[in-house]
Amino acid sequence: MESLERALSNCETRFALAKSTGDVWEANFMAGKLALSGQFKERLGYGPHEVEDTAESWAALLHPEDRPSVCRAWIDHLARRGPYDVEYRSRTKSGEYRWFRSRGQATWDESGRATFMAGVVHDITSHREAEERVQKIFHLSPTATSVSSLEDGRLLDVNDAFCSLFGYTRDELIGRSMLELGLLVDLDARAALAHRFRSERRLRDYELQVRLRSGEFRNVLVNAEMMDFLGAPRGLVTINDITDRKRYEARIEYLANHDELTGLPNRALIRDRISQAIAQARRGGTQLAVMFLDLDRFKVINDGYGHPFGDALLKETAARLKSLMREGDTVARLGGDEFLVLLPNLRRSADAYVVAQKILDSFDRAVALDGNEAHVNTSIGVALFPQDGHDVDALVTNADVAMYRSKDLGGGVYQFFNAEMSRESLRRVQMERHLRLALAGRELEIRYQPKVEIPTGRITGCEALLAWNHPAIGAISPTQFIPIAEESGLIVPIGEWVLESACLQSRAWRDAGLGHVPVAVNLSARQFLRQDVVAWVLHTLESTGVAPSMLELELTESLIAEDPDKVAATIRELKTHGVRFSIDDFGTGYSSLSYLKRFPVDSLKIDQSFVRNVGSDPDDEAISLAVISLGHSLRLKVIAEGVENAAQLDFLQMHGCDEVQGFHFSRPLAPEAFARVLAAGKIVAGGSAGV
């Protein structure tokens, strides 16, 4: 009965093999035979009888490297009765090797002895060659790549890039999971990753963080595919290190919202925070304050001490402002020397006054760098929500307007916005627009006021004075438009035009036979303290054909105080070329005898505010006398401005003033009218030269 069952079993095995698509083989252990089908022999290039049907004959055809694995598979199957499934290479008659996969099943007798075994063999050469190409690509790929088990995540293979990324050798990685090695930082992310992979059978551009062997954390981008690898379904995972890219993106995002020099939020970020603070204030019924800060005299300090010092000053300012703020407040740099402060969640407007005063007090300390030291103040404008504006633009604009009011008051103070400031700001904006149009449309003119020698009445030169006759508004006083030109920066192109025009006019008078006419031109701080002032002045003189001795530059005491060292150096350099200098409005600014000692100027001008009250105010008379005496003791010429009557002239003549200018002799004249005065040679006091 048992023999019949074994026979039936052998028949069933043969029947199953006959239905197989591969080549069949069978081993009869009792007879010591190992027979392969003729089809298989033909595949190897052998005839039906060229290879004996013995195990030894077929073993001789195996690749030497594969004989041990085939032998182990054979023995394991017979000993443990597990599946027989092995891949190996066999030599063809031509001498090449081809890859085969052989699977089979043995039968055993009642004593447990294997009696018969049959199986099927498939030519897998093309499959193995494809796998070898994949393996080659896998190991040579610059992208970290791994093959892992789907059951437990064990790493079955890794390439060199994978080892290089994580800092492990291949032997240390194979057989262990990334979780076991501690490479995955976020376990929740790992669980989500595994779940998603099982459900979708692929992953695309999944970001997570990994830990290297060194302990360093890196950001990576994971892609995974479920695929057949080495005959079984595996997880093929590629890992791209995107840490540097993430840092670069974070840097770009940071720079988009922060000032690179100070690290403070920039205009875009603080506008967003103001918008959020407004929404919060509406919900909570609270107030907020926006403060606009501008450093006083920053450009002068920056130009005088250099940009490194200016940058250090801006960083120090940022640090001081941040140190004064509460948590939740924001300090931002808008650019240049402008800062914006947001104070949200204020219960009362008085809290903003306290902060503004703290800011001003913090600027009492000087800033020192590389042996240089500078004191700087700030002008602050404050706008409150909701009374001064209901949106970001209104609050920032009105705080800016209030800041300019602080500037008008001399700087170093704070001002809260009010409606009158808004009207004044609108007037300034309109005035600036008209001024730009006037410069472009040649509405500006230069008038020349004679300088007269006492007592001869001889004309010694003139002062070039800017005039603006607006076609609709009419004459606009320089006291109205010059400050706006200074603030807007228009003073620079205007100043260039004035200097060039005055020099050209002096040459025109000379060419007309009226002699050499010295012309005095006023320079603002922004013009004089620019880096190229010497080159600018000398180029203008050369291009207009005017001798340097025919040009006198008038500087104010306040300009000198901006940067005494730079002013002194510039004066000395230009004087070596013959340019003359005078200090205008002497006595109205930061008068200091040290200035006169340090600066090689040629003359002093008594301000008209003192001359105006000569004869009626003993103090103004004393100041005028002091200026005359001081000037002469330093061998300087003294000129009095604003002489309007005979009494003033008599006083000045009696006390030795050298020259005068004013309406008593002549108003500022158009070039043609001044030419007629020049032709006369002198001017009579109380005459009609100004008509």
LINCOR-V316840 format. One line per field, one symbol per residue. ss: DSSP state (H for helix, E for strand, - for the rest). psi: psi as a letter, one per 30 degrees, with the letter a starting at -180 (. if undefined). burial: 1 if it has 9 or more other ideal C-beta (glycine too) atoms within 8 Angstrom, else 0. A space follows every 50 residues. Layout:
ss=???
psi=???
burial=???
This chain:
ss=-HHHHHHHHHHHHHHHHH----EEEEEE----EEEE-HHHHHHH------ ----HHHHHH-E-HHHHHHHHHHHHHHHHH---EEEEEEEE-----EEEE EEEEEEEE-----EEEEEEEEEE-HHHHHHHHHHHHHHHH---EEEEE-- ---EEEEE-HHHHHHH---HHHH---E------E--HHHHHHHHHHHHHH -EEEEEEEEEE-----EEEEEEEEEEEEE--EEEEEEEEEE-HHHHHHHH HHHHHHHE------E-HHHHHHHHHHHHHHHHHH--EEEEEEEEE--HHH HHHHH-HHHHHHHHHHHHHHHHHH-----EEEEEE--EEEEEEEEE---H HHHHHHHHHHHH----EEE--EEE---EEEEEEEE------HHHHHHHHH HHHHHHHH-----EEE--HHHHHHHHHHHHHHHHHHHHHH---EEEEEEE EEE----EEEEEEEEEEEEE---EEE-HHHHHHHHHHH-HHHHHHHHHHH HHHHHHHHHHH-------EEEE--HHHH----HHHHHHHHHHHH---HHH EEEEEEHHHHHH-HHHHHHHHHHHH----EEEEEEE------HHHHHH-- --EEEE-HHHH------HHHHHHHHHHHHHHHH---EEEE-----HHHHH HHHH----EE--------E-HHHHHHHHHH-E---------
psi=eeeeeeeeeeeeeeeeeeflfakllkkjfefhkjklleeeeeefgllfgf kkileeeeeffkkeffeeeeeeeeeeeeefgakjjkklkkklffflklkl kkklklllaffgkkfkklakkkjgeeeeeeeeeeeeeeffkfkjklklkf eggkkfklleeeeeefglleefekflleeefgfkejeeeeeeeeeeeeef glkkhkklklkleffkkkklkkklkklkkhglkljjkkjkjgeeeeeeee eeeeffflkeefglkaeeefeeeeeeeeeeeeefglllkkkkkkkkgeee eeeefleeeeeeeeeeeeeeeeffllkflkklkflbgklkkkjlhkflff eeeeeeeeeeefgfklkkkhfkkkkklkkkkkkkkffgkgleeeeeeeee eeeeeeefgflglkkkkleeeeeeeeeeeeeeeeeeeeeeghfklkljkk kkkkgfgkkfalkkkkkjjkfeeakkkffefeeeeeeffffeeeeeeeee eeeeeeeeeefggglkjkkkkkkleeeeglegeeeeeeeeeeffhkkefg kkkkkleeeefeieeeeeeeeeeeffffklkljlhkffbikkfeefeeki lflkkkkffeeegkffjeeeeeeeeeeeeeeefghkkkkklhjfleeeee eeeeggkellklffeklklleeeeeeeeefelkkkgagff.
burial=00000100110011001000001111111000011110011011000000 10010011101110011011001101110000010111111100000111 11111110100001111111111110011010010001001001111110 00111101101110110101001101111010110000110011011000 00100101111100000111111101001000011111111110010000 00000011100101111011101110110110000111111111111111 11110000111111111101110110001111110011111111110010 11101111110110001010000101111111111001100101111111 11111110001111111000110110010011011111100011111111 11110010101111111111000001010111011111011101111111 11111111110001001111101111111100110111011001010101 11111111110111011101111110001111111110100000110010 10111111111111000001101110110111000111111110000110 11101011111111110110101110110001101000110
